[in-house]
Amino acid sequence: GLSYTWIFNNNTLYVQEDSRRFVSQETGNLYIAKVEPSDVGSYTCVVTNSEAEQSVWGPPTPLTLRSDGVMGEYEPKIEVRFPETTYAAKGSSVRLECFALGK
């Protein structure tokens, strides 16, 4: 099975100790409630396949605060969308992407 971890400013984000943040182990989505200045930084999604004993790191995604307090066209969110099942032949490469939407 796959598991998802988020890295925040080069440190593992331990969301189980934080009631404002949550990582869905079903989708990999990172949810942050009531963004604060301390949330500003770089987020990187890490997907681990325990059976293959391999991890893949996504590109870093910066989170910044808007100074005007106005939301953009889309509500910001970092998300991962994977098919329900991913098949791969032994020795082949699989790409799982994490990306951010919003402003």
Secondary structure, 3 states (H helix, E strand, C coil): CEEEEEEECCEECCHHHCCCEEECCCCCCEEECCCCHHHCEEEEEEEEECCCCEEEECCCEEECCCCCCCCCCCCCEEEECCCCCCCCCCCCCCCCCEEEECC
